[in-house]
Amino acid sequence: MISISTKVPEQTLVSSDSFVPRADQWVQLRDCLSEYSSDTALLLCEEEAGQWVAWVPGFGSATLNRSQLLRAVSS
């Protein structure tokens, strides 16, 4: 008798917390800061733990919390 496995292989889910924000990195925002702003931001520097100064196209300079950053955007 032949035994066939029906077990589905586990898939690795990539958490939005798996990337480490760093200066000079483009990131995807969870939500736009305004109706006319981009949903991406360029991280400039970490102001304090978990707070980033960033430039957002269509908005300008902003201080973002780590929770507002969804993932890194590949260049």
C-alpha positions as CSV (number, residue, x, y, z in Angstrom):
1,M,0.0,0.0,0.0
2,I,1.3,3.5,-0.9
3,S,1.0,6.2,1.6
4,I,0.4,9.8,0.3
5,S,0.9,12.7,2.6
6,T,-1.9,15.3,2.6
7,K,-0.1,17.6,4.9
8,V,0.2,21.2,3.5
9,P,3.6,22.7,3.8
10,E,3.8,25.6,6.2
11,Q,4.2,29.0,4.6
12,T,6.3,31.7,6.1
13,L,4.3,34.9,6.6
14,V,6.3,38.1,6.4
15,S,5.3,40.4,9.2
16,S,5.2,44.2,8.6
17,D,7.5,44.3,11.7
18,S,10.1,42.2,10.1
19,F,11.9,45.1,8.4
20,V,14.1,47.4,10.3
21,P,13.6,51.1,9.4
22,R,16.8,53.0,8.6
23,A,17.7,56.4,7.4
24,D,17.6,57.0,3.6
25,Q,15.0,54.3,3.1
26,W,11.7,54.6,1.2
27,V,8.8,53.0,3.1
28,Q,5.2,52.3,2.5
29,L,2.9,54.0,4.9
30,R,-0.2,52.3,6.4
31,D,-2.3,55.4,5.6
32,C,-1.8,58.6,3.6
33,L,-1.2,61.6,5.8
34,S,-3.5,63.8,3.7
35,E,-5.9,63.4,0.7
36,Y,-3.2,64.6,-1.6
37,S,0.0,63.1,-0.2
38,S,1.8,60.0,-1.3
39,D,1.5,56.7,0.5
40,T,5.3,56.4,0.6
41,A,7.9,58.3,2.7
42,L,11.7,58.8,2.7
43,L,13.0,58.2,6.2
44,L,15.6,60.9,7.0
45,C,16.6,60.1,10.6
46,E,15.3,58.6,13.8
47,E,14.4,61.4,16.1
48,E,14.0,59.1,19.1
49,A,13.2,55.5,19.6
50,G,10.3,54.6,17.3
51,Q,9.9,58.2,15.9
52,W,11.2,59.0,12.4
53,V,11.6,62.3,10.6
54,A,10.5,61.7,7.0
55,W,9.8,63.5,3.8
56,V,6.4,62.6,2.3
57,P,5.8,63.6,-1.4
58,G,2.7,65.9,-1.5
59,F,2.9,66.6,2.2
60,G,6.5,67.6,3.2
61,S,8.3,66.9,6.4
62,A,6.6,64.8,9.0
63,T,7.4,62.9,12.2
64,L,6.1,59.3,11.9
65,N,5.6,56.6,14.5
66,R,7.0,53.2,13.8
67,S,3.4,51.9,13.7
68,Q,2.7,54.1,10.7
69,L,5.4,52.3,8.6
70,L,4.1,49.2,6.8
71,R,7.1,47.9,4.9
72,A,10.3,48.9,3.0
73,V,9.7,49.8,-0.6
74,S,12.2,48.2,-3.0
75,S,14.1,50.6,-5.1
